[in-house]
Amino acid sequence: MVINFSKRVRRLICIAICAVLILGGGVHLLRNNNEVVKTYGLQNNKKINEYSMDIIFDDETKRVMCNQNVSYTNNTKTSLDKLYFHIYPNAFLRKETVPFEKNEMKQAYPNGFNEGYIDIKNILNKSQRLKYEVKGEKNDLLEITLKEKLKPNQKISIDMKYNIKLPNCLGRFGYGENTINVTNWFPIACVYDERGWNLKGYETLGDPFYSETSNFHIKMLIPRKYKLSSTGKVINEKNDNEKTLYEIEALKVRDFAFILGEKFVVDKTDYNGTAISTYSLNKKYAKTSTKIAKDSIAIFGDLFGKYPYDTYSVVASDFYIGGMEYPTLVMIDESLYSDRSKFLLEYVIAHETAHQWWYSVVGNDEISEPWLDEALTEYSTILYFEKKYGKETADRLIKTMEVQSKNYLCENIFKATNQYRNSTEYSLNVYTKGAVIFNEIRKEVGDKVFFDTLKEYYSKYMYENVNGAKFAELWQSKGVDINKIISKHK
């Protein structure tokens, strides 16, 4: 995710970067306490959770009604008597729990606060009711008690019926004048690793998400007036005078998101087997955004490894925070589609596209270790500009980031999101200083080792969740003491 560009410090960063382009001009990756958390890899399709959903969107009430089946596999070595799911919409129920800083509330809710939530109607296993409880400080966790323990490698089929009320909100989840953003919206299984269940709620800073690669099978009925952009691929479409029924398949992805809009200008191209679609609200920038999306897919594919999905969508949205990544789909603040924001538009699209490699394919706990995807993604964005516009342009961008890091006394990029005081501190450490540190690693080890290692990182951990320890181990296998390099530049 790109931090809100309207914030003061982010403005300073962007103004400085643009000016440069125009004018020319003891931290450890390993966890504390010697804790090395094992990640459960994706070994074969039999271990992938399967989500099947029948969705109806009611335009008048801005509600999503859904029947959902989850075929959940116990990939742990422990018998489970309970399952946990994130139910993120409940974080939007009260002003006190919404994932926005206080000074952002007017941007998030320009028409005043409006609640959002999920209403669970029923949870069944083989037609038998299961006991469940809504928990967490924000009521954004769902605890389901199983009638029998689920042993390792066993599967269970769970049926859920629920309704979701969307808020009139310009964040990730909600609707504005032009788009309806349905993201982080359905009950999604919490990750169980050697720390146990990861039950952290919808934090205010960063991207508070951690999920497993799964398969999604969707049937969605929406008003015909809307154009749909979504994770995955539309495999069937039927229309009558008022409604459109979509059948969508999204395989080996971490989440499922969709965005609706009446005014979209849709532009399409393809690259290396991937159908690229852009959904713009400003016709003037439709071709521009398509070219940036295509260039990004091409550049990152060459640098790190082939983009593995057959669709990719870039969607202009009522979304004030810059950009946000979801599997095969990214949402971009529609205000960036303007002459004065041309550089920022390219920067944000490139950044969010890089997340398809670092988050979507290679996953991680974005709360405990946000640097692992964000710092690498931010540096990948610099690499995009280097490959497209030349090394001198990239060097200017990095130099600006170095100055920003020193001026704002950035310290530690390796903290959890909730350990930063605000989004400014989070951004300048995790993004800005994080990119600087990756550039220092590259200079220390040389281009061949640097890019060969990132390619191996991508290919080795595709569709899995990794952590800083695994990342460091890979460098160590190449004879690189990455902790030593970082300590020199902290």
Number of C-alpha atoms within 10 A of each C-alpha: 23 22 21 20 19 15 14 10 18 18 13 14 19 18 12 17 22 17 14 16 16 9 8 11 10 10 16 15 20 19 14 8 6 8 10 15 16 14 16 16 17 19 10 7 12 11 19 21 21 21 23 17 22 16 19 18 17 14 12 6 9 17 18 22 21 20 16 21 20 21 18 21 19 20 20 17 11 15 15 15 13 15 19 23 19 30 27 26 29 24 26 28 22 14 14 11 17 22 21 18 12 11 9 16 17 13 17 26 17 14 11 12 18 16 19 24 22 25 15 18 10 14 19 17 15 10 9 11 14 16 14 18 13 18 16 16 12 21 22 25 26 23 16 19 16 18 13 10 13 19 17 14 15 14 17 15 14 21 21 17 17 17 19 21 22 25 24 22 28 25 24 23 22 28 23 20 11 16 24 28 27 21 19 20 25 23 22 22 23 21 22 20 16 15 11 10 13 18 19 17 21 28 18 17 22 24 18 18 23 23 23 25 24 23 23 22 18 21 18 18 21 21 19 16 14 18 18 18 26 25 25 28 19 17 11 11 13 11 13 9 8 9 14 19 18 20 17 20 18 25 18 24 22 25 26 26 21 20 25 23 25 16 16 23 19 19 18 15 14 15 15 12 11 16 16 22 23 28 29 26 23 16 15 13 20 21 17 18 24 24 17 20 25 23 18 24 25 17 22 22 17 12 16 20 17 17 21 15 19 16 22 27 26 28 31 28 31 26 27 22 22 24 28 24 24 25 26 28 27 30 28 27 22 21 17 22 24 14 10 10 12 14 16 18 25 20 20 25 26 27 27 30 32 28 27 25 27 21 27 28 25 23 25 25 23 21 22 19 20 24 29 25 24 28 25 26 26 29 23 26 26 24 22 24 21 17 17 14 11 12 14 14 21 21 16 19 22 20 16 20 23 17 15 20 19 12 9 13 13 20 15 18 28 22 17 18 24 15 13 18 10 14 20 17 19 25 24 26 26 29 26 25 30 28 27 25 22 19 19 16 19 15 11 14 17 11 12 9 16 19 15 14 18 18 17 14 19 19 15 13 17 21 23 23 25 21 22 20 17 19 18 17 16 18 18 13 10 13 11 18 14 19 17 12 16 17 12 11 13 15
